[in-house]
């Protein structure tokens, strides 16, 4: 039955893809041809482990079909071979079926202990069950918690025949446990010998030299390449009884039995105990000298990558395929779309394609704060080097009136203030619920001696930390230094963020608006129009103070999560602002980590000629919905092309800049780009999930109310000797002064973060349509 359904899926897929413009065409004439340092000079091979196993259960029909539609032409489907009791081949990586299937539910007494390559392992093994038992009862599950569990129990185990039925461009059969199966009188070699007679297998690999020797005489080496798979260096190869770390030094012997090698990526780029890259080995160069292809394994988007990559998986692929002196011949990945976009769009594009008009501005959040502590000299320098359009300074004031850049008024967030000034820590409900050491409590001399601290938004709960080597480097900068730096570097523009103006005026005797106005004037930003100046605040009374400088663009920061922007509210905004910043959750509807739809907020704002900047994008995979494939490039593409924002606020400007300057963001069919980075289609992926597997929908966020737009006038600035010390309290309840001081309520917490263009778009939509057809027919 499954083979019949797959045939229907492929028929629909092939028909629509054939109708799509430019489907299957080569790069346009006149476009530069890339020269690769692979063994054969061709582009590296994208090898999809079990199809798109980073999203769907390994080797399932969904995973196989999505890999076919979302990979570069010529990709390979990678099947890890296991055999049933009656010698039927199935595709599963783990020898323990309970790690990737529901077998324990159907055969609870089926556990056994076997010695596998010298280690006793207990669980459910394929060789204890017939094909009928597995295929008619057992279904697949995801075994990695960061991946969707919504498809668990819905898809059957795939046989080798099923996987071949998808008709992948190339087929790679990996045989990991020949010795183990031979000990139990089941022959992997016999299965493979029969399989190659009836199907095209482009690659056969194994970590066992004995198997490769056995199969060598039984395959046509002109059509099938034999590949030796290296396992972890200290594991023992069953035939020679040598560690793989010793065998890697004997490539000449490997050449006698194989045409190439498949190695964990750490064999090429070692990673130290602190999770940073060490110098590359010479393995690729040495293997190529022997005439061996080198394929690297272990690529996935949803793992903590070495910190060198700043959580950008495309940066890791580039490290392997775009070196000045070598390139691997293939990458084995759970996320074939990311590998494909890297090879097609980012490799050999170091100088960057000229940025296409109409794409969003790249606006930093405290500089390159994903790489260095935010609001420091190093973060701002890095942001400019990374290609940011607008660099930002959230202005804070010291007790002696010096303006400087820091994300919040609480010095505990971004510096080591608490360890240095513990006695000054207090709770000020008008500013925040938590106790803090506030900027207006310390002089600039005291503040500039603090150590900045890099902020990891997913460090506490998910244990995903940012660049520990740079966790406390750099120094805080004054507003005047920031403005001078911006002019010297001739950035496209600056964004000045002003908050807590009412409180500072009425309780601390500090006039932040006047301070900023004077600093901008002293730097002559009010007398020029070359560089954009954005004034951002959540307080309309602050924005009104800057209305007379016509070259300034005023930006209202809407902190609340909203589902709609009625015309009356938008009309009020228009009186004070030229643009708004809104959270991702105010643009995209989400549920169960899927993108379920989009709001009308962007459309409603743009109808009034109000620009929309989305706040804020991060690279960490835990911040990304499943629809984005754990790939920040897909999220950026979605906000640029599907949600059509005017600016992207990000901690990682390098990633946004890489996307904006790549050749794959043009959806015009005349562009004929080789591989488009497609935006998500809201609700498409969620539509594949069975209704019973979806959590109940949450109530929608409120619409933006007119009463929440306009703030009361700013209070007079009291004299220093008239200010009373702020109340010290451990209570998190709001004070009645909060309304009088003009501060807004804390926003409700958001939801969880976690070919040609048209040919590929058709392929993606069609894969999802085909999958729906499969599901309907299966029912």
N, C-alpha and C positions, 0 to 999 in steps of 0.2 A: 504493500500500500504506500509506504513512504517513497518508494522509487517512482510510483505513478504521480504522487503529489509533487515531487521534485521536478519531474518532467513538465508538469503544468506550469510550475514556477518559472522554469527556464524558458519555456515557450513564450510566456508573457514578457519576460525580461528581454529576450532576444528581439521580439517584435518591436517593442517600444524603443529600445536602444538603437535599432536600425533606423528608426524614423527620426531620431534626434539629430540636430545639425552637427556636422563634423564628426560624427561618431567614428572612432577608430582611425581618424586621419592622423597623418604625421604632423610634426611641427611645421608651421607655415614657412614657405620658401623665404630665404634671406635671414631667418633666425639663426643665431649662433649655435653651432653644434658643440655639445659638451664633450670634453675629452676626459676620460676616466682613467685612473691609475689602477684599475682592476686587472686581473691577469689577462683577460681577453679584450680589454679596452672598452667593453660595453658598460652600461649603467649597472649599478649593483642590483641584485635580485631581491625583491620583497618576498619574504617567506612567511606565510600566515600560519601560525601554529594553531591547528584545529580551526582554521578560518578566523573569524573575528571573535576570538575567545576572550578578549578583554571586555566584551559586552555581553555576549551570549554564551551558554554552556558550550564547552569545547566540542568541535566537530558536529554540532547540531545543524539541522537544515538552515536555521536562521543564521548561524555563524558562517556557514559555508557560502550562502547566497550573498550576504552582506560583504564578505571578503572579496567575492568575485566582482561585485559592482563598485566597490570603493577602493580597489587597489589599482596600481599602475598596470598597464598591459604587460603580459609576460610574467605576472606574479606566480608563485608556487604555493599550492596547498600542502601543508605539512601534517601527515598522519602518523601518530605514534602507534605502532602495531601491538595489539594484544590478541591472543587467540583463545577461543572458547574450548570447552571440553571436546567438541566435535570439529575443531580446527577451522572455525569461521573467524575471519579477521575483523576486528573492530578497532576504531580509532579512539584511543584514550591514553593520556600521558602517564597517569599514575597507575602503578601496578595494583594498587589497592582500590577496588571499585567503590568502597564506602566513602572515599574522599571526593568522588565526582558523580555519584549516582544515588538513587534511592534504594539500593539493593538491601540494605539492612531492614527496611520496612517489610519487604516481601519475603526475605529469607533470614529471619533473625537468628537462626541456628547455623547459619552458613559460614561462620568465622572459622578460620584455620590459621595455624602458624607454619610458615615455610622459611627455609633458609634461602635467602636470595643474595647471591654473590657474597657469601660469608657473613650475612647479618640475618638474625631471626626477626621476621616481620609477621605480625598478626593482623588479620583482617579478611576481607572477602576478595577472592581472586577469580579472574575470568575463567581459568582452566578448570574450575570446579563446577561450572554451569554450562549448559548447552546454549546454543544460539537462541532457540525458542524461549527458553527460560528468561534470558536477558532481554531479548527484543520485544517480547510480548507483554512483559510485566514491568521491567525496570526502566526508569527514565533518568534524565541527566539533571545535575545540579551544578551551581557555581561553587567552587571551593575557596574562593578568595573573598573575604568579607567586604572589601571596598567595591565590589562589583554587584550588579543587580541580582537579587535573589528572586525577583518576580517571575522568572521563567523556570524556576526549579520545579521539577515534576511534570513539566508540560511537554517535553521533547524527548523522543526516543534516542537510544544509543545509535550511533551511525556505524554501519559496516564499511569496510573498505570499498565495497561495491557502491554503497550510497554516496560516499565521498567522491568517487570517480564519476558518478552520475551527474554531479553538478557541472562536470566538464571544466575544471579549472584550467588555466593556461598551461600550467605545469603541475606535475604531481610528484611529491617527495614522500617516500615511505621510509620511516625510521624504525629500526628493529633493535630495541634496547635490551631485551632479555633472552637472547638466544640460548645461552647456557642453561638458564633456569628452566625454560620450556623443554629443552632436550633432556634434562634430568627427569622430567615427568612424561617422556615418550611422546612429546608433541613437537613437530618439526617446523620451525620457522622457515628454514631453507626450502622445504617442500612447498609451503604455502606461497612463498615469493616466486619460486620457479614456475608454478602454475599461473600466478597472477600476471607475470610479465608476458605470458603468451597471449593473453586476451586484452591487456590494457597497456597503455603507454605510461611507463614510469620513468620520469626524467632523472630522478635521484633516488638512490637507496643508500641509507646511512646506518651505521651501527657503532656502538662503543666497543665492540668485540672484534678483534683482528681475525679470530678464527672464523667468524661468520662471513666476513668479507672475502676471505680466501675460499671458503666453501661456495659462495654464490658467484665468485668471479667468473668461473667457466660457464655459468648458466644464464648469463645476461649478455645482451648485445651492448658492448661498451661504447659503440658509436651512438647509441640512443639513450643509454642509461649510464649516468656517472655514479661511481661508488665513492662514498664520502666516509671518512673515519671521524667519529664523534668523540671528542675529548670530554670527560666528566671532570669533577673537581680534582685538583692536582693531587691530593693525597689518597684518592680512591685507587683501587687496584684493578687493572685491566685483566679480565678472566683468562685470556689465552696466554699472555706472556708472564703474568703474575708481577708485572712491574707497575709502579705508580704512573699515572698519566703525566706527572711532572717530569718523570724520566723519559717517557716516550716523546714528549714534545721536543726533546733535544736530538731525536733521531728521525728527522723528517725524511731522510733518504729511505729508510725502511718503510715509512708510511707511504711514500710514493710508489713503492713496489706493489701495494695492495689497493691504493685509492687514488682518485683524481683530485681529491680535495680534502679539507678538514673542516669540521664544525666545532667551534670552541666557545666556551663561556667568554663573554666580553672582557672579563677581568684578565684573561690571558694576553690581551692586547693593550688595554689601559688598566693597569692595576689601581686599586683603590686602597688607601691606607685606613688605619683604624679610626681616624677622625672623619672618614667619609669624604676625603678629597682625593682627586686624581694624582697619581704619581706619573713619572715619565713613561712614555709609551715603550713597550718592548719592541724588538725587531722581528717579531714572529711573522707578521704579514710579509715583510720584505724577504725574509729567509724562505718562507714557504713559496712565494712567487718565484724565487730563484730556482727552486726545485720543480717548478711547473705545477704546483699545487694551488687550487683555489682555496680561499679562506672565507668561511662564513661565520659570522659572530651570532651568538645566541644570548637570550636572557633579557630581551628588550620588552619593556612594559611601561605604560604611562602612569599607572597608579601605584607606584612604589616610590620610596624616598630615594631620589637620584643623588649622585654625588653633588655636593653643594656648588661645584664649579658651574653647573648647568642652570642654576637659579630656577629649578622646577620646570624648566622648559624642555620637554622631551625631544623636540626637534634639534636642540643644541647637542643632545647626546648622540643622535644619529649622525650629525655633521662631524662629530669627533671621529667617527669611524669611516665615513665615506668621502670626506672632503679635506683630507690632510695634504699638505704640499708634497709629501713623498710617498704616500700610500693611500689605498682605498681597499676596504674589504670587498669581497665579491658578492656578498649577500648578508642580509640581516634577518634573523628569525625573531618574529615579534608577535605579541598578542593583539597589537593595534596596527594592522596593516595600513589604514588610512594615514596615520601620522608618518610612518616610514615612507609612504608614497609621496606625501606632500613635501617631505624634506628633500627627497631625491629630485623631484620635479621642480620645486619652487625655490628652495633655499640653497642647495648645493651649488657651488661655483657662482654665487651671487653676492660676493663679498662687498662689492661697491654699491650694491642695491640698484634695483630698477628705479627709474624716475617715478616719484610718487604721483599716482593718478589723482586728478582733481575730484573733489566731492567726497573724499574719505574723511572720517572724523579727526578732529584735533587730538593729539596725544598730550594729556594733561597729567602732570605728576601729582602724586600724593606724598608730600614731604620729600620731594626729590626721588631718587632711585632708592626708596626705602626698603625694597626687597633685598637689596645688595649691601647697603650700609645703614647705620642708624639714621633715622629720618631727620630732616632739617639740618643736617650737618654740611660742612663744606664739601666733604667727600661725596655725599649723596647728591648734592647739586651738580658737582662736576661730572659725576657719572651719568646723571640724567641728560646733561647736554651731550656728552659723548655718545649716549645711547640713542640720540635722535628725538628727544622730547621736543614738542612744539611750545608748550607752555609749562614753565616751572612755577611752583607755588610756594608761598610763605604764609603760614598761619601765624598771625602776629600776636605775641604776648608782651606784657609789660612787666618790667622789674619794679621793685619798690621805689627806685630812684628814676623811673620814667624811661628807661632805655627799652626800645622796641627790638625784639629779636624773634626768630622763627622757631616755633615748636608746635607740634600737632594740637596739644591741649594746654589749658591753663594750669593743669596739674603736672608739676615737674616729675612726679613719680612715673608718669607715662612717658618714657623716652629718655630718662636720666636716672642716675643713682641717688637722687635727692633724698629719698627716705633714709638711706644708710648714713647720710651726712647730716641731715637736719630732722631727725626723728622728733625732737621736742616741738617742732613747728607743725607737725602733722595734725590736722583737725578736719572736722566735717562741716561743710558749708552747703546746706541743702539747696540753696539757690543755684549752686554751680553743679553739684553732682551728689549722688547718694553716698559714695564711698569717701572715706577720709583721704586727704591729700596734702601735699606740700605745694602751695600755690605760688605762682610766679611773682605776684605782687607782695609776697612776704619776704622775698630775698632781694638783695641788691644785685646789680649786674656783675660786680666783682665776685660775688658768691656764686652766681649762676654760671658764669663762664668757666669756672673751675670744676664744674660737675662733669662726670663722664657720661656721654651719651650712651644709650642702650638700644640695640636693635629690637624692634617689636615683632614677635612671632604670633600672629593671630590664632594659629592652631597649635601652639606649643603646649599649652596647659592640658588640653583634653586629648588631642590626637597625637601629641608628641612629634609634631612636624615643625622643626625649627629652621630658622633662616640663618645662613652663613655664620656659624659660630666663630670662625676665625676673625671676623670683623665686627663682633658683637658690641664692642665699646670703643671703636676708633672714630677719628674725626673730632670736630669741635663745632659747637653751636655758633651761629652767625647772627649778627645784628641785622636789622632791616636795611640799614644804610649799606652794609657790606653786600647784602643780597642784591640790592638794586644796582650797585656798582658792578657786581659780577655779571648780572644779567645784561647790562649794557656792553660790557667788555666782550662777552661771548656772543652778542647780537642774536639772542634767542628770538624766536617768533613773537613771544609774548610772556607776560607774567600774570600770575593770579595772586591777589592779596586777599586773604581770608580774615574777617574780623568777627569775633564773637564776644559775648559777655560785656558789651560796651555799656549797657545800662548799669550793671552791677559795679563795674570798675569806676564809673562816674559817681554813683551814689554812695558806695561803701568804701572805695579805696582812694577816692580823690584823684583818679587818673583819667585823662581824656584820650582814649585810644584812637578815636576818629581824627582828632586834631593832630595827633602824633603821626598817623599814617599820611594824612593830607600834606603835612609839612615835609615829610621824608620824600614823598613822590614829587613834590614841587622842587625841593632842593636838588633832586636828581633829574629835573627838567622833564619828567614823564608827562606832565600836564601841558607841555609845550611842543609835543612831537606826536606823530601818528605812524611812525615807522614800526614801532613795536606795539603789539596789542597790550592793553592794560585791562585786566578783569578784576573788578572789585566784588568779592563774594561775601555774603552774610546771610544768616538766618533771620535777620532783623530788618524789616523794611525801613525803619527809621534811620538805620545806618546807611542803607543804600540811598535814601533820599538826600543825604548830605553830599553825595558825589554827583548829583544830577547836572550840576553846572559845567562840568568838564565833559564836553561832548565826545571826546575821543575815548573816554572810559566806557567799558561795557559793564553793566551791573548784573550780578548773578545772584539770584535768590536761592539759598540752600534749603530745600524742602527735606527735612530730616524724617518726617513721618512717612510711614509706608502707606501709599494711597493706591486706590484701584481705578480712580477716575478724576478728571479735572474738568468740572462743569464750567460752562462759558462765563458765568458770573465770577467764579474764582480766578479764571484765567485773565479776565478783564481787569481785576484788581492787581494781579501780578504785573500786568503790562504797564501799570502806572508807575511801578518802581523798578522794574528789571527788564533787561534785554534777553536774559537767559535764566535757566534754572538748572540746578543739579538735583537729581533724584536717585534713589537707590535702585539697584537691579530689580528688587522685588516690586517696585512701582511700575516697572515696564513689562516684566515677564511673570506670568502666572506659573507656579510650580506646585508639585505634589509628589511625594515619595521620591524626591530627587530627580523627577522628570520635568521637562518643560511642557506644561499642559496648554498654554495659550499665551496671549499677550493682551495687555490693557490698551486703552485708547489714549493714554497720557501723552505719548510722543506726538501723535496725530493732532490732539487737541491743542497742545502747546504750539506746534508748528503752524497751525491754522491762524494763530494770532501773531505769527512771525517771532515767536520766542524760541530761541535755541535750547536744545536739551543736552545736558552732559550727564552721563551715567556714572554713578559713584558706588563702590569702586571695584575694579577688577584686580584679581590676584592670580598668580600662576599655580599655587598649590592645588593638586588634584582634588583634595577634599573640599575645595570651594566650588567645584564644577558639577553641574547637573550631568546625569548620565548621557543626555543627548549630545553633549560636547565631547564625548569620547575621552574624557580626562585629558583633553588637549586644549590649552589656553588659546591656541590659534583659532579653533572652531568657535569659542565664545566671542573672541574679538570679531571674527567674520560675521557672526550673528548680530552683534550690536551695530556693526557698520552697515551691513547689507539688508538684513531682515528687519531689524528694529529701527534702523536709520537714525541713530543718534548723531549729534553734531560734535560730540567730544567724549573721549573715554578717559576717565580718571583712574590711574593705575599706579601700583607700587613698582611695576616692572616695565618701564618705558622701552627697554630694549626689545622685549617680546612684541609689543604693539608696533614698534618701528619696523621690526623685521617683517611683520605682516603687511604693513602699509606700503613697504618698498619692494615687495616681491611681485613677480609677474602673474600671480595666480589669484588676484582679487578682482579681476575684471569679468563680470558675468555677461558682457556683450558678446553675442555669438560671433561677431566679426573679429573679435580679438583672437579666437582660435587658440586659446592657451592650452598647454599640455595637460594640466591637471588642476581644476579649480578647487579652491578651498571653500567648500559650500557652507552657507549658514544653515542652522537647524530649521526644520519645519515644525512649529509648535504643535504638540499633540501627536505627531506621527509615530514616534517611538512608543509613547504611552499607549497608543491605540493597539499595540501588539500584546499588551498585558491583559490577561484574563480579568474581568471585572472583580472577581472574588479575591484577587491578589492585590488589589489597590486599596489603600487606606481611605477611610471616609474623608470626603472633601472638607476643608476648613472653611469657615465663614469668610467671605471676601473682606478685604481691608476697606475702611471707609473712604468715601470720596473726599477730595480736598474741599473743605468748607471755607467760605469767604472769611468767616470769623477767625480762621487760623492763618490767614495771609497777612493781615495788617496788624502791626505792632503799635503800642502807644508811643508817644514822643519820648525821646531820650531825656532823662532827668538832667538837671544842672549838675555840673561837676563841683562837688563839695571841696572845700579847702581841706588840706591834709590834717590840720589840727581839729577839724570838725568831725572827722570820720571816727566812728566807733569800731573797736575791733570786731571782726566777724564772730558770730556765735560759734562756740566750740561744742560739738555735740556728737554723740555716737549714734544718734537717731538718723534714720534715712527718710523720715517723713518730711514733706514739703513745708516750708515756712510761708506765712502769709505775705512775706516780703517778696516772694518769687514773682507774684503778679506785678507788684509795684516796680520791681527792678526790670521788668520787661523780658525776663527769660521765659522761654517756651518750655512746654512739658517735654519730658523725655520720650522719644519716639518708641512706639511698640516694637518689640524685637521682631526682626524679619524672620522669614522662613529659612530652612536649612540651606546652607550654601553647598553646601557641598559642590588624448581625447579632447573635449571642449567643455566649456561650462555647462551648456545645455545638455550635452550627452551625458555627463556625469550626474547632472540634476535629475535627468530622466531615469538614470540607473538607480539612484538612491530612492526616489519616490517609488519606482517600479519594484525595487527589492522589497520595500515595505508593503506595497500592494500585494506582491506575490506571496509574502509571508502571511498576510491576512487571508489570502485565498487558501493557503495551506491549513491555517487554523480552522477556517470555516468547513473545509472538506473533511478535516480530521474529526470534526464534531458530527 
